[in-house]
């Protein structure tokens, strides 16, 4: 049994942990590639236990339901063309939430407006494709090996997809409910990458409150260093975690 905590610093929706960051720690604790389902808001500053169950694993606090569940990953990932950094910078300038008075996730350490945020503010590309992109510089946070914590990639890919899912077909904030990441090359602290988000192999439009997405990170040479696939559910209008 392994236990870890999500610190206050690593919020996503206000008052809860960021899904991508938490999923990365969950997979790291299990020690094999996972497909992860987020079952409810991730509690902060709370012991979370990784428990093996039939067919997979659960991440639990002392509540009656699991926070996350997981099974061994067998899904394939979808590729897309790399995006040059200058195009990703231009896409940032079209970040759809920039003009909103209240940011949908004001406390998110990955994409919120707070000073300590990683600034994953993806906007639509101008290349004729239905994709969002943003430039992303890996912050100088390190793990015990002195390398950039690879969980940052999980968080950044999650938020890049969030902006695509929530704004490419009109404004509709959503929560990650399913997530898988394939890290191909270790990210480097202080290095800048292009993050790209699109529908992947899912339908390009919403199916009721459900929608799928994909994202990828590319280095300056156009090499893919990591990619994700995820599934989303639109936020309810009265959900207190989202500033509507």
C-alpha positions as a Markdown table, in Angstrom:
| # | Residue | x | y | z |
|---|---|---|---|---|
| 1 | Unk | 0.0 | 0.0 | 0.0 |
| 2 | Unk | 1.3 | 3.4 | -1.0 |
| 3 | Unk | 0.1 | 6.8 | 0.4 |
| 4 | Unk | 0.6 | 10.3 | -1.0 |
| 5 | Unk | -0.9 | 13.7 | -0.7 |
| 6 | Unk | -1.8 | 16.5 | -3.2 |
| 7 | Unk | -0.6 | 19.8 | -1.7 |
| 8 | Unk | -2.5 | 23.0 | -1.8 |
| 9 | Unk | -0.1 | 24.3 | -4.4 |
| 10 | Unk | -1.3 | 21.7 | -6.9 |
| 11 | Unk | -5.0 | 22.7 | -7.3 |
| 12 | Unk | -7.0 | 22.4 | -10.5 |
| 13 | Unk | -10.6 | 23.4 | -10.0 |
| 14 | Unk | -10.7 | 25.5 | -6.8 |
| 15 | Unk | -10.4 | 23.5 | -3.7 |
| 16 | Unk | -9.5 | 20.2 | -5.5 |
| 17 | Unk | -6.4 | 18.6 | -6.9 |
| 18 | Unk | -5.4 | 19.0 | -10.5 |
| 19 | Unk | -6.4 | 15.8 | -12.4 |
| 20 | Unk | -3.3 | 15.4 | -14.6 |
| 21 | Unk | -0.9 | 15.9 | -11.7 |
| 22 | Unk | -2.7 | 13.5 | -9.4 |
| 23 | Unk | -3.0 | 10.9 | -12.2 |
| 24 | Unk | 0.7 | 11.0 | -12.7 |
| 25 | Unk | 1.4 | 10.4 | -9.0 |
| 26 | Unk | -1.1 | 7.5 | -9.1 |
| 27 | Unk | 0.6 | 5.8 | -12.0 |
| 28 | Unk | 4.0 | 6.4 | -10.5 |
| 29 | Unk | 2.8 | 4.7 | -7.2 |
| 30 | Unk | 1.5 | 1.7 | -9.1 |
| 31 | Unk | 4.5 | 1.4 | -11.3 |
| 32 | Unk | 3.0 | 0.5 | -14.6 |
| 33 | Unk | 1.1 | 2.3 | -17.5 |
| 34 | Unk | -2.5 | 3.1 | -16.5 |
| 35 | Unk | -5.7 | 4.4 | -17.8 |
| 36 | Unk | -7.2 | 6.4 | -15.0 |
| 37 | Unk | -10.8 | 7.4 | -14.2 |
| 38 | Unk | -11.4 | 10.4 | -12.0 |
| 39 | Unk | -14.5 | 9.6 | -9.9 |
| 40 | Unk | -14.8 | 12.8 | -7.8 |
| 41 | Unk | -13.1 | 16.0 | -6.7 |
| 42 | Unk | -9.5 | 15.2 | -5.5 |
| 43 | Unk | -9.1 | 16.2 | -1.9 |
| 44 | Unk | -6.1 | 18.4 | -0.9 |
| 45 | Unk | -3.7 | 17.8 | 1.9 |
| 46 | Unk | -5.3 | 14.4 | 2.6 |
| 47 | Unk | -3.7 | 11.0 | 2.7 |
| 48 | Unk | -4.6 | 9.1 | -0.5 |
| 49 | Unk | -4.0 | 5.4 | -0.5 |
| 50 | Unk | -3.3 | 3.3 | -3.6 |
| 51 | Unk | -5.1 | 0.0 | -3.1 |
| 52 | Unk | -5.0 | -3.0 | -5.5 |
| 53 | Unk | -8.4 | -4.4 | -6.4 |
| 54 | Unk | -9.7 | -6.9 | -8.9 |
| 55 | Unk | -8.8 | -5.7 | -12.4 |
| 56 | Unk | -6.8 | -2.7 | -11.3 |
| 57 | Unk | -6.3 | -0.1 | -8.5 |
| 58 | Unk | -8.2 | 2.5 | -6.5 |
| 59 | Unk | -7.0 | 5.8 | -5.0 |
| 60 | Unk | -8.9 | 6.3 | -1.8 |
| 61 | Unk | -9.2 | 8.7 | 1.1 |
| 62 | Unk | -11.6 | 7.9 | 4.1 |
| 63 | Unk | -14.7 | 8.6 | 2.0 |
| 64 | Unk | -17.2 | 5.9 | 0.8 |
| 65 | Unk | -16.1 | 6.2 | -2.8 |
| 66 | Unk | -12.8 | 6.0 | -4.6 |
| 67 | Unk | -11.2 | 9.3 | -5.7 |
| 68 | Unk | -9.7 | 7.6 | -8.8 |
| 69 | Unk | -9.8 | 4.1 | -10.3 |
| 70 | Unk | -7.3 | 2.6 | -12.8 |
| 71 | Unk | -6.7 | -0.4 | -15.0 |
| 72 | Unk | -3.6 | -1.4 | -17.0 |
| 73 | Unk | -3.4 | 0.8 | -20.1 |
| 74 | Unk | -4.1 | -0.8 | -23.4 |
| 75 | Unk | -5.4 | 2.1 | -25.5 |
| 76 | Unk | -3.5 | 3.4 | -28.4 |
| 77 | Unk | -2.5 | 7.1 | -28.8 |
| 78 | Unk | -3.3 | 9.3 | -31.8 |
| 79 | Unk | -0.6 | 11.4 | -33.5 |
| 80 | Unk | -0.8 | 14.9 | -35.0 |
| 81 | Unk | 1.6 | 17.1 | -36.9 |
| 82 | Unk | 4.1 | 19.1 | -34.8 |
| 83 | Unk | 3.5 | 22.8 | -34.2 |
| 84 | Unk | 6.4 | 25.2 | -34.4 |
| 85 | Unk | 7.0 | 27.3 | -31.3 |
| 86 | Unk | 6.2 | 30.6 | -33.1 |
| 87 | Unk | 2.8 | 29.2 | -34.1 |
| 88 | Unk | 2.2 | 28.1 | -30.5 |
| 89 | Unk | 3.1 | 31.6 | -29.3 |
| 90 | Unk | 0.6 | 33.1 | -31.7 |
| 91 | Unk | -2.1 | 30.6 | -30.6 |
| 92 | Unk | -1.5 | 31.7 | -27.0 |
| 93 | Unk | -2.5 | 35.3 | -28.0 |
| 94 | Unk | -6.0 | 33.8 | -29.0 |
| 95 | Unk | -6.5 | 32.2 | -25.6 |
| 96 | Unk | -10.3 | 32.2 | -25.3 |
| 97 | Unk | -10.6 | 32.9 | -21.6 |
| 98 | Unk | -8.3 | 35.9 | -21.7 |
| 99 | Unk | -11.2 | 38.3 | -22.1 |
| 100 | Unk | -13.4 | 36.8 | -19.4 |
| 101 | Unk | -13.8 | 38.7 | -16.2 |
| 102 | Unk | -13.7 | 35.5 | -14.1 |
| 103 | Unk | -11.3 | 32.8 | -15.1 |
| 104 | Unk | -13.0 | 29.3 | -15.1 |
| 105 | Unk | -10.3 | 27.7 | -12.9 |
| 106 | Unk | -8.7 | 30.7 | -11.1 |
| 107 | Unk | -6.5 | 28.6 | -8.7 |
| 108 | Unk | -5.2 | 26.0 | -11.2 |
| 109 | Unk | -1.4 | 25.7 | -10.9 |
| 110 | Unk | -1.2 | 24.6 | -14.5 |
| 111 | Unk | -3.5 | 27.0 | -16.3 |
| 112 | Unk | -4.9 | 29.5 | -13.9 |
| 113 | Unk | -4.2 | 33.3 | -13.9 |
| 114 | Unk | -2.2 | 33.2 | -10.7 |
| 115 | Unk | 1.4 | 34.3 | -10.7 |
| 116 | Unk | 2.7 | 30.8 | -9.9 |
| 117 | Unk | 0.8 | 29.1 | -12.7 |
| 118 | Unk | 2.5 | 27.3 | -15.6 |
| 119 | Unk | 0.5 | 29.4 | -18.0 |
| 120 | Unk | -1.0 | 26.7 | -20.1 |
| 121 | Unk | -3.3 | 29.1 | -22.0 |
| 122 | Unk | -4.0 | 27.3 | -25.3 |
| 123 | Unk | -5.8 | 29.0 | -28.1 |
| 124 | Unk | -6.8 | 28.1 | -31.7 |
| 125 | Unk | -4.1 | 27.7 | -34.3 |
| 126 | Unk | -4.2 | 29.7 | -37.5 |
| 127 | Unk | -3.2 | 26.8 | -39.7 |
| 128 | Unk | -6.6 | 25.8 | -40.9 |
| 129 | Unk | -6.8 | 22.8 | -38.5 |
| 130 | Unk | -9.2 | 22.4 | -35.7 |
| 131 | Unk | -6.5 | 22.4 | -33.1 |
| 132 | Unk | -5.4 | 24.5 | -30.1 |
| 133 | Unk | -1.8 | 25.1 | -29.1 |
| 134 | Unk | 0.4 | 27.0 | -26.6 |
| 135 | Unk | 4.1 | 27.4 | -25.8 |
| 136 | Unk | 5.0 | 25.9 | -22.5 |
| 137 | Unk | 8.2 | 26.4 | -20.5 |
| 138 | Unk | 8.8 | 23.7 | -17.9 |
| 139 | Unk | 9.2 | 25.4 | -14.5 |
| 140 | Unk | 12.3 | 24.8 | -12.4 |
| 141 | Unk | 10.6 | 22.4 | -10.0 |
| 142 | Unk | 12.7 | 19.3 | -9.5 |
| 143 | Unk | 12.3 | 15.8 | -8.1 |
| 144 | Unk | 14.9 | 14.0 | -6.0 |
| 145 | Unk | 16.9 | 13.2 | -9.1 |
| 146 | Unk | 17.3 | 16.8 | -10.0 |
| 147 | Unk | 15.3 | 16.4 | -13.2 |
| 148 | Unk | 12.1 | 18.1 | -14.1 |
| 149 | Unk | 9.2 | 16.2 | -12.5 |
| 150 | Unk | 7.5 | 14.4 | -15.3 |
| 151 | Unk | 4.1 | 14.9 | -13.6 |
| 152 | Unk | 4.3 | 18.4 | -14.9 |
| 153 | Unk | 3.8 | 17.1 | -18.4 |
| 154 | Unk | 0.7 | 15.2 | -17.3 |
| 155 | Unk | -0.7 | 18.4 | -15.8 |
| 156 | Unk | 0.1 | 20.6 | -18.9 |
| 157 | Unk | -1.3 | 18.1 | -21.4 |
| 158 | Unk | -4.5 | 17.9 | -19.3 |
| 159 | Unk | -5.0 | 21.6 | -19.3 |
| 160 | Unk | -4.2 | 22.1 | -22.9 |
| 161 | Unk | -6.9 | 19.6 | -23.8 |
| 162 | Unk | -9.3 | 21.3 | -21.4 |
| 163 | Unk | -9.2 | 24.6 | -23.3 |
| 164 | Unk | -9.8 | 22.7 | -26.6 |
| 165 | Unk | -12.6 | 20.7 | -25.2 |
| 166 | Unk | -14.2 | 23.6 | -23.4 |
| 167 | Unk | -13.9 | 26.3 | -26.1 |
| 168 | Unk | -13.5 | 24.8 | -29.6 |
| 169 | Unk | -17.2 | 24.4 | -30.0 |
| 170 | Unk | -18.4 | 27.4 | -28.0 |
| 171 | Unk | -17.8 | 27.9 | -24.3 |
| 172 | Unk | -18.6 | 24.8 | -22.2 |
| 173 | Unk | -16.2 | 24.2 | -19.3 |
| 174 | Unk | -15.7 | 20.5 | -18.5 |
| 175 | Unk | -14.0 | 18.1 | -16.1 |
| 176 | Unk | -11.5 | 15.3 | -16.9 |
| 177 | Unk | -13.1 | 12.0 | -16.1 |
| 178 | Unk | -10.7 | 9.6 | -18.0 |
| 179 | Unk | -7.0 | 10.1 | -18.7 |
| 180 | Unk | -4.0 | 8.3 | -20.0 |
| 181 | Unk | -0.5 | 9.7 | -20.9 |
| 182 | Unk | 2.4 | 8.2 | -22.7 |
| 183 | Unk | 5.7 | 10.0 | -21.9 |
| 184 | Unk | 8.1 | 9.4 | -24.7 |
| 185 | Unk | 11.1 | 11.6 | -23.8 |
| 186 | Unk | 11.9 | 13.2 | -20.4 |
| 187 | Unk | 11.0 | 16.8 | -20.3 |
| 188 | Unk | 13.7 | 19.3 | -19.3 |
| 189 | Unk | 13.5 | 22.0 | -16.7 |
| 190 | Unk | 13.6 | 25.5 | -18.3 |
| 191 | Unk | 13.0 | 24.1 | -21.8 |
| 192 | Unk | 10.1 | 25.3 | -23.9 |
| 193 | Unk | 7.7 | 23.0 | -25.8 |
| 194 | Unk | 4.7 | 23.3 | -28.0 |
| 195 | Unk | 1.5 | 21.8 | -26.6 |
| 196 | Unk | -1.2 | 20.8 | -29.1 |
| 197 | Unk | -4.7 | 19.7 | -28.4 |
| 198 | Unk | -7.4 | 18.4 | -30.7 |
| 199 | Unk | -10.2 | 15.8 | -30.8 |
| 200 | Unk | -7.9 | 12.8 | -31.5 |
| 201 | Unk | -9.9 | 9.8 | -32.7 |
| 202 | Unk | -13.1 | 11.0 | -30.9 |
| 203 | Unk | -16.0 | 12.8 | -32.6 |
| 204 | Unk | -15.2 | 16.5 | -33.1 |
| 205 | Unk | -18.4 | 17.6 | -31.3 |
| 206 | Unk | -20.1 | 17.1 | -28.0 |
| 207 | Unk | -22.3 | 14.0 | -27.5 |
| 208 | Unk | -24.7 | 15.4 | -24.9 |
| 209 | Unk | -22.4 | 16.2 | -21.9 |
| 210 | Unk | -19.6 | 13.9 | -23.1 |
| 211 | Unk | -16.5 | 14.7 | -25.3 |
| 212 | Unk | -13.1 | 13.2 | -26.0 |
| 213 | Unk | -9.8 | 14.9 | -26.6 |
| 214 | Unk | -6.1 | 14.3 | -27.2 |
| 215 | Unk | -2.9 | 16.3 | -26.7 |
| 216 | Unk | 0.8 | 16.2 | -27.5 |
| 217 | Unk | 3.9 | 18.0 | -26.6 |
| 218 | Unk | 6.7 | 18.7 | -29.1 |
| 219 | Unk | 10.2 | 19.9 | -28.6 |
| 220 | Unk | 11.9 | 22.6 | -30.7 |
| 221 | Unk | 12.9 | 20.0 | -33.3 |
| 222 | Unk | 9.4 | 18.8 | -33.7 |
| 223 | Unk | 9.9 | 15.6 | -31.8 |
| 224 | Unk | 6.9 | 14.4 | -29.8 |
| 225 | Unk | 7.9 | 14.0 | -26.1 |
| 226 | Unk | 4.6 | 13.0 | -24.7 |
| 227 | Unk | 0.9 | 12.5 | -25.7 |
| 228 | Unk | -2.4 | 11.9 | -24.0 |
| 229 | Unk | -6.0 | 10.9 | -24.6 |
| 230 | Unk | -8.8 | 11.9 | -22.3 |
| 231 | Unk | -12.5 | 11.9 | -21.8 |
| 232 | Unk | -14.5 | 14.8 | -20.4 |
| 233 | Unk | -17.9 | 15.7 | -19.0 |
| 234 | Unk | -19.4 | 19.2 | -19.2 |
| 235 | Unk | -19.7 | 21.0 | -15.9 |
| 236 | Unk | -23.1 | 21.5 | -14.4 |
| 237 | Unk | -24.1 | 25.1 | -14.3 |
| 238 | Unk | -24.2 | 25.2 | -10.5 |
| 239 | Unk | -20.9 | 23.3 | -9.9 |
| 240 | Unk | -19.0 | 25.4 | -7.4 |
| 241 | Unk | -15.6 | 24.3 | -8.7 |
| 242 | Unk | -16.0 | 26.2 | -12.0 |
| 243 | Unk | -16.5 | 30.0 | -12.2 |
| 244 | Unk | -19.2 | 30.1 | -14.8 |
